[in-house]
Amino acid sequence: MVRKFLVPFFLAIFILGSLGLGFYFGKLQCQVCPPEEIDFSLFWEAYHKLQKKFVDKEKFDIQKIIYGAISGMVQSLQDPYTIFLSPEETKRFIEDTKGFFEGVGMEIGIRKGQLQVIAPLEGTPAQRAGLRAGDKIMKIDNKSTVDMTIEEAVNLIRGPKGTEVTLTIFREGWEKTREFKITRAIIEIPSLKWEIKDNDIAYLKLYQFTEKADVDFKTASFEILNSSAKKIILDLRNNPGGYLEVAQAISGWFLEKGQIVTIEDFGEGKEQKKYLAEGPSRLLEYPLVVLINEGSASGSEILAGALRDNRGIILIGEKTFGKGSVQELEKLREGSSLKITVARWLTPKGELITDKGLEPDIKVEMTEEDYEKERDPQLDKAIEIIKELK
């Protein structure tokens, strides 16, 4: 079964960090013969000049040169989610999708050429250190992130538990950067939590669309159905994404069977693919509001967009990250791979998510004082609004 991820890179770090949106595991394909119209003579001319004249012969590693050439070709497309992975990076990437990581526990992405935090993951060293969605990563262990790819950043930030990494961060409102020294740990990604607020409001927070989240959501849903809850607040803040199938399955609890969850657009006039809600629609009758912020990316944007477009659900908080592209992992020879952006996700009404994000219907910002005093005006507004809904 093909699994589609909805995340950029979790740095646990990792991943993707960007959950997102989506990875297919593709079939092995190898184009051994380049098209006749492509002239590689310049490449080979440069290669032979280096081979002949480069002073440090010990650094002349043919395999690294090949990998570097492929990486340069991929980077020329200027898509931060289309990348070349060496055999070692491919192995680590596949292992990271299983949900256990060694690192600091956050997802990163690139926006307008700047490496930044999409969302710190719940209960991780990154969250405990005080990192927030939208933080710009200026340096990693004193190395500038200018022109750094996501994968390069992942390699620098992640590492064995107990070791430290120093991130130089700039946040909107600060006059200068600050350093965060974080001790890496083993990260297990939580899926959700829920509780009753004000006697009859189910507050359900989804941390990520992991494989485990599907089962956990079913359990939580039946608990809500058998509780005093009459209304639901769905919190998708700092949710970076996960499996498309899980986001689709969770959507089915809130939507009528057959309603569009998301549309996969391949461009160039190609036929679009629609993903539909499959039920069981057991939470359809509950009044609902959704919390979002700039850490809501990929799968959480799909779910929020589906609820807004199909049911007119009110979105409260801040504009989402805008990660709505589909990646396919193509295996290459010798264990290396290419992660290629092959499509983009649209909301049910055809709205592009990539680089745009979703605007909240009711904008509520979190201030520095709110964080310091552990206040949550976004949740307060959601409770206020949900009480008015019948």
C-alpha positions in Angstrom: 0.0 0.0 0.0 1.3 3.4 -1.0 1.6 5.7 2.0 1.6 9.5 1.6 3.2 11.6 4.2 2.2 15.2 4.9 5.2 16.5 6.6 8.4 18.5 5.7 11.2 17.4 8.0 11.0 16.2 11.6 14.1 17.0 13.5 13.6 14.9 16.4 14.5 16.1 15.1 13.0 15.1 12.2 11.2 14.8 9.9 10.2 16.3 7.3 10.1 19.0 8.7 7.5 19.1 6.9 4.7 15.7 7.2 4.0 16.7 3.9 2.7 17.1 2.2 3.3 13.7 1.3 5.7 11.0 0.3 5.2 8.0 -1.9 7.7 5.2 -1.9 8.2 4.9 -5.6 9.3 2.0 -7.7 12.9 1.6 -8.7 13.6 3.4 -11.9 16.9 4.0 -13.6 17.4 6.0 -16.7 20.8 4.7 -17.8 20.9 6.7 -21.1 20.6 10.5 -21.0 18.5 12.1 -23.7 20.5 12.7 -26.9 19.9 16.5 -26.9 21.7 16.9 -23.5 25.4 17.8 -23.9 27.4 16.7 -20.9 30.7 17.7 -22.4 31.0 20.8 -20.1 30.5 18.6 -17.1 33.2 16.2 -18.1 35.6 19.0 -19.1 35.2 20.5 -15.6 35.6 17.1 -14.0 38.9 16.3 -15.8 40.3 19.8 -15.0 39.6 19.2 -11.3 41.1 15.7 -11.5 44.2 17.0 -13.1 44.9 20.2 -11.2 43.1 20.1 -7.8 45.9 20.4 -5.2 44.5 18.1 -2.5 44.2 14.7 -4.1 43.0 13.1 -0.9 39.8 15.1 -1.1 39.1 14.0 -4.7 36.3 11.5 -3.9 34.5 10.4 -7.0 31.4 9.2 -5.2 31.1 12.5 -3.3 31.5 14.3 -6.6 28.7 12.3 -8.2 26.4 12.9 -5.2 27.3 16.6 -5.2 26.5 16.9 -8.9 23.1 15.3 -8.4 22.4 17.5 -5.4 23.3 20.6 -7.4 21.0 19.6 -10.2 18.1 19.1 -7.7 18.8 22.3 -5.9 18.6 24.3 -9.1 14.8 23.5 -9.1 14.6 25.8 -6.0 12.1 23.5 -4.3 13.1 22.9 -0.7 11.2 19.6 -0.6 12.7 18.1 -3.7 16.1 16.7 -2.5 18.7 14.0 -3.2 19.4 11.5 -0.4 22.6 9.5 -0.2 22.3 5.9 0.9 23.0 6.9 4.5 20.4 9.7 4.4 17.8 7.4 2.7 18.2 4.8 5.4 17.8 7.4 8.2 14.8 9.0 6.5 13.0 5.7 6.3 13.8 4.9 9.9 12.6 8.3 11.0 9.1 7.8 9.5 8.6 5.0 12.1 8.1 7.6 14.9 11.1 7.3 17.1 14.0 9.8 16.7 17.1 11.0 18.4 17.4 14.8 18.3 15.7 17.9 19.6 12.1 17.3 18.5 10.9 19.8 16.0 10.0 20.2 12.4 11.8 22.7 10.1 11.1 24.2 6.7 12.2 26.9 4.4 10.1 30.0 3.8 11.2 32.8 1.5 14.7 31.3 1.6 15.0 31.3 5.4 15.3 28.1 7.5 12.8 28.2 10.3 10.9 26.2 12.9 7.6 25.0 11.6 6.6 23.5 15.0 8.3 22.1 18.1 6.9 18.7 18.9 5.0 18.1 22.1 7.1 17.2 25.2 10.4 17.4 23.4 13.7 19.2 24.2 12.9 21.8 21.5 9.6 22.7 23.1 11.1 22.7 26.7 13.9 25.0 25.5 11.2 27.6 24.4 11.4 27.3 20.6 8.3 28.4 18.8 6.6 28.1 15.4 8.0 30.8 13.1 11.4 31.1 14.8 14.1 31.7 12.2 17.2 29.5 12.5 20.2 31.7 11.7 23.0 29.4 12.8 23.5 25.8 13.8 26.5 25.3 16.1 27.9 28.7 14.8 27.5 27.6 11.2 25.4 30.0 9.1 22.2 28.6 7.6 22.3 30.9 4.5 21.7 28.7 1.4 21.5 25.6 3.7 19.1 22.9 2.6 16.7 21.3 4.9 18.6 18.0 4.8 21.9 19.7 5.6 20.2 21.3 8.6 18.8 18.0 9.7 22.2 16.4 9.6 23.6 19.2 11.8 20.8 19.4 14.3 20.0 15.8 15.0 22.4 13.5 16.8 22.8 11.0 19.6 20.9 11.5 22.8 22.8 13.4 25.6 24.8 15.5 23.1 24.1 19.2 22.7 23.4 21.5 19.7 23.3 25.3 19.8 20.8 27.1 17.6 21.0 30.8 17.0 17.4 32.0 16.7 15.8 35.2 15.6 12.1 35.8 16.5 9.8 38.6 15.3 9.9 41.4 17.9 13.4 40.7 19.0 16.1 43.3 18.4 18.9 40.6 18.1 19.4 36.9 17.9 19.6 34.6 20.9 21.3 31.3 21.4 19.4 28.1 22.5 21.6 25.3 23.8 19.5 22.1 23.5 20.4 18.6 24.7 19.3 15.9 22.3 17.1 13.0 23.4 15.1 10.0 22.1 11.8 11.3 20.8 8.6 9.4 20.7 5.9 11.5 19.0 2.6 11.7 20.8 -0.6 11.6 18.7 -3.3 13.4 20.7 -4.9 14.3 24.0 -8.4 15.3 25.0 -10.3 16.6 28.0 -13.7 18.1 29.0 -13.8 21.9 29.5 -16.7 23.8 31.1 -18.7 20.6 31.6 -19.7 20.0 28.0 -16.9 21.0 25.6 -14.5 18.3 24.4 -11.1 19.9 23.8 -9.2 17.6 21.4 -5.6 18.4 20.5 -4.0 16.5 17.6 -0.2 16.7 17.7 0.4 14.8 14.5 -1.1 12.4 11.9 1.1 9.4 12.8 0.1 5.9 12.1 -0.8 5.5 15.8 -3.0 8.6 15.7 -5.7 6.8 13.7 -6.2 4.2 16.5 -5.9 6.8 19.2 -8.4 9.1 17.5 -11.0 6.2 17.3 -10.5 5.6 21.0 -10.9 9.2 21.9 -13.9 9.6 19.6 -15.8 6.8 21.4 -14.8 8.3 24.7 -16.2 11.7 23.6 -19.4 10.1 22.3 -19.9 8.5 25.7 -19.0 11.6 27.7 -20.9 14.7 28.7 -19.5 16.6 25.7 -22.0 18.4 23.4 -19.5 20.5 21.5 -15.9 20.0 20.2 -12.8 22.3 20.0 -10.3 20.7 17.6 -6.8 22.1 18.2 -4.4 21.7 15.2 -1.9 24.3 16.4 1.7 23.2 15.9 0.6 20.1 14.1 3.1 19.6 11.2 1.3 16.7 9.4 1.9 13.0 9.0 0.2 10.3 6.9 -2.4 11.5 4.4 -4.5 8.3 5.0 -4.7 9.2 8.7 -5.8 12.8 8.0 -8.4 11.4 5.6 -9.6 8.9 8.1 -10.0 11.5 10.9 -11.8 13.8 8.5 -14.3 11.1 8.0 -15.5 11.4 11.6 -16.5 15.0 11.1 -17.7 14.9 7.4 -20.5 13.2 5.5 -19.3 10.1 3.6 -18.3 11.1 0.1 -17.4 14.7 0.8 -14.1 15.9 -0.6 -11.2 16.0 1.9 -8.5 17.2 -0.5 -7.6 17.4 -4.1 -4.3 16.2 -5.5 -3.3 18.5 -8.4 -0.5 17.3 -10.8 -0.4 20.4 -12.9 0.0 20.6 -16.7 -3.7 19.8 -17.3 -3.4 16.4 -15.8 -6.4 14.8 -14.2 -6.8 15.7 -10.6 -7.3 13.1 -7.9 -9.9 13.6 -5.2 -9.7 12.1 -1.7 -13.1 11.6 -0.1 -14.3 11.2 3.4 -15.1 7.5 4.2 -17.1 7.9 7.4 -18.2 6.9 10.0 -19.4 10.6 10.4 -20.1 9.9 14.1 -19.0 13.5 15.2 -20.8 15.2 12.3 -23.6 16.6 14.5 -21.3 18.2 17.1 -20.8 22.0 16.9 -17.1 22.4 16.1 -14.4 25.1 15.9 -10.8 24.6 14.9 -7.6 26.2 16.3 -4.7 26.9 13.9 -1.4 28.8 13.9 1.7 29.1 11.8 2.8 25.7 13.1 -0.2 24.1 11.5 1.2 22.5 8.3 0.4 20.0 5.7 -2.0 17.4 7.0 -3.5 19.7 9.6 -4.1 22.3 6.8 -5.8 19.6 4.8 -8.1 18.7 7.7 -8.8 22.4 8.6 -9.5 23.2 4.9 -11.8 20.2 4.5 -13.9 21.2 7.6 -14.0 24.8 6.6 -15.0 24.2 2.9 -17.5 21.4 3.6 -19.1 22.5 6.9 -18.2 26.2 7.2 -16.3 25.5 10.4 -14.8 28.6 12.0 -11.0 28.7 12.1 -9.5 30.6 15.0 -5.9 31.7 15.6 -3.2 32.6 13.1 -2.4 31.9 9.5 -1.1 28.4 8.8 2.3 27.5 7.4 1.4 26.8 3.8 2.9 23.3 3.2 0.8 21.7 0.5 3.0 19.8 -1.8 3.2 16.0 -2.5 6.6 14.2 -2.5 7.4 10.9 -4.0 10.4 8.9 -2.8 12.1 7.4 -5.8 14.7 4.7 -5.1 18.0 5.0 -7.0 20.9 2.6 -7.3 23.2 1.8 -4.4 20.6 2.7 -1.8 20.3 6.4 -2.7 17.0 8.1 -3.5 15.3 11.3 -4.8 12.4 12.9 -3.0 10.5 14.7 -5.7 7.6 17.1 -5.5 5.1 15.6 -7.9 1.8 17.4 -7.0 0.2 20.0 -4.8 -2.7 19.7 -2.5 -5.9 21.8 -2.9 -8.7 22.3 -0.4 -12.2 20.9 -1.5 -13.0 24.3 -3.1 -9.8 24.3 -5.1 -7.7 26.7 -2.9 -4.0 26.2 -3.2 -2.3 25.6 0.2 1.4 25.8 -0.8 3.0 29.1 0.2 -0.4 30.6 1.0 -1.7 28.8 4.0 -5.2 29.1 5.5 -6.3 32.4 6.9 -8.3 32.2 10.2 -11.8 33.4 10.3 -11.1 35.0 13.7 -7.5 36.1 14.1 -6.1 35.9 17.6 -2.4 36.4 18.1 -0.2 35.1 21.0 2.0 37.8 22.6 5.3 37.4 24.4 3.5 38.1 27.7 0.9 35.4 26.9 3.7 32.8 26.6 5.5 34.0 29.7 2.3 33.9 31.8 1.1 30.7 30.1 -2.1 32.3 28.9 -3.9 31.0 25.9 -6.2 33.7 24.3 -6.7 31.6 21.2 -8.2 28.8 23.3 -10.2 31.3 25.3 -11.7 32.7 22.1 -12.5 29.2 20.9 -14.4 28.5 24.1 -16.2 31.8 23.8 -17.3 31.1 20.2 -18.2 27.4 20.7 -20.5 28.3 23.6 -22.5 30.4 21.1 -23.0 27.6 18.6 -26.0 25.4 18.6 
